[in-house]
Amino acid sequence: MADDAPVMLDSRREALFRQLALINGGALYVYDITEPRRFDQSTLPPYLADLLGYPEDHPKAVGPGAMFRLFHPHDRPLIARHLRAAAKLSDGDFATFHWRMRHVDGSWRWLEARERVFSRNRAGQVRRLLGFASDISERRRLSDSLAGATGALLLAEAHERRRIGRELHDSTTQHLVAIDLTMSRLEQRIGDDPTDRAIVQDIRAALTAAHREIRTFSYLLHPPNLERVGLEAALNQFLEGFQRRTGLRVRFQVQGPPRALGQHGELGLFRLAQEALTNVHRHAHAREVDIRLIHRATETVLEVGDDGVGLSPAEIAPLLSGHAAGVGVASMKARIEDLGGALEILPQLKGLLVRAAMPRRRAGDALPPLQPAARQDRCDPPEPSIAAQ
């Protein structure tokens, strides 16, 4: 709808908006994105004041800069980016925005806004947005708790894998060495009978293969110190050992500057790399593996591609859903998703591509224990001016 007339919200219409918002547990609003105002020059709108518990005359909610000051410092740069994206909306599409603001009680609250085009000017450009904002702090708290539990599970699993890897290396391989020595003594006593010697050689060959496999799996189970060296260095160390032990040719590429994911996010991606490479070693009959770590502005993507036998889409679907034998792929998919990420397995002309994307937001979402508002304000960085457009 093309419209150059100003929006006039009289007191009755505003009251109706507030009643509708209360019914739906949020705040309904119309916002004109073409107004040449700046967030650091605006008073807190009534719909946000309702969500955040501010009375109309509260000193923090009125006057120039009130809205900007109540934004969390890390989320202020997102305002202009969101408005640029909203200006490109097609009719019927929604733009979603998540940010934090200071509540009247001094705590930070997560808010979510869903907006769509309400009207356009005569040139067809987006002018007004119709939006609905709600407090999703409890939902985010539950999501972070789930991510924390998933991260704790990943840490516990990493310690257990490390323990099993040590046991395989330090105990089981020693038993195989003892058997090999015993076979040498037996070989000296059986004489020159070709049949007996062939049997002994077959046993020795099987022992050698078992020894090699156990050493390989012991290494796959025993990761480098991820907490100490970081994701990129840990992957590099791990892939060097993997190539040396399996004979597979491994290429590792890193694209973009490193992005902070947090310990749980990095561990989730590293575990996925371990799982994917173990599957390549055991099942793919591949000769080459390509690993790419791609750092983007909002996420880090890990890709593991091989040139092996691959799988069809019909074979991949049961693996991701957990309906196929084994729980490895479905389990990793669930854990990546619990950490806020996404996992895909895609067929290639040769082999498979495993792709996991971990959002960067996990590094900064979890805030330290809440402090009184006055103290936090003194700790906030300087407030830059951010234009609304």
Secondary structure, DSSP 8 states (H G I E B T S, - for coil): -B--S-----HHHHHHHHHHHHHHTSEEEEEETTS--BGGG----HHHHHHHT--TT-TTTSSTTHHHHHB-GGGTTHHHHHHHHHTT--TT-EEEEEEEEE-TTS-EEEEEEEEEEEEE-TTS-EEEEEEEEEE-HHHHHHHHHHHHHHHHHHHHHHHHHHHHHHHIIIIIHHHHHHHHHHHHHHHHHSTT-HHHHHHHHHHHHHHHHHHHHHHHHHHHHS---HHHH-HHHHHHHHHHHHHHHH--EEEEEEESS----HHHHHHHHHHHHHHHHHHIIIII--SEEEEEEEE-SSEEEEEEEE-SS---HHHHHHHHHT-SSSSHHHHHHHHHHHTT-EEEEEE-SSSEEEEEEEEGGGGTSS--S---HHHHHHHS------B--
